[in-house]
């Protein structure tokens, strides 16, 4: 249930994009994230840091997308979020008495300290890698950047809502616009399903790894609970 709540802005972004396009979806995501923070603060008296960080980055990068009418900025947001998470895990690898992974999961499973440090480093690498994969999809995998630049060169228009290609273009320019829209849609699909799938695979691998070293004198609990939820929500 918490995972669905954390994914609330991401899911609404996906639905709004499919119905109305990237600019409406960005506005919806910012509003949903703000409501999420307000609701948690109202219920618990304080907002979670992950939600606050997500909202701040959505306002910055989403705001730039809306102001400059350029989807590239909001496409960078998952990368920045993942890299910030990766940096936090990496810093706690060397500073403090316990790495972040241990602080978050030691109540659920007991393993040697060296295993916690390996796991913590693995999460740092995973977040950094996820950020890089997102950029690969934006600039190479989906072909969005190349397709949008080709459309701008052909049409001379930079303020383009790709959802409305047929209303503004015809002929070869329309074909370029439709290609750019398909590429943009591919990234949106990856943002929800691809990044969630990567996280689930990593969490399963982590569970198998922890099972080899875990002591069973504590109450059983999902080994990756809190971290996997933050990874799904924050990076997406």
Secondary structure, 3 states (H helix, E strand, C coil): CHHHHHCHHHHHHHHHHHHHCHHHHHHHHHHHHHHHHHHHHHHHCCCCHHHHHHHHHHHHHHHHHHHHCCCHHHHHHHHHHHHHHHHHHHHHHHCCCCCHHHHHHCCCCECCHHHHHHHHHHHHHHHHHHHHHHHHHHHHHCCHHHHHHHHHHHHCCCCCCHHHHHHHCCHHHHHHHHHHHHHHHHHHHHHHHHHHHHHHHHHHHHHHHHHCCCECCCCCCCCCHHHHHHHHHHCC
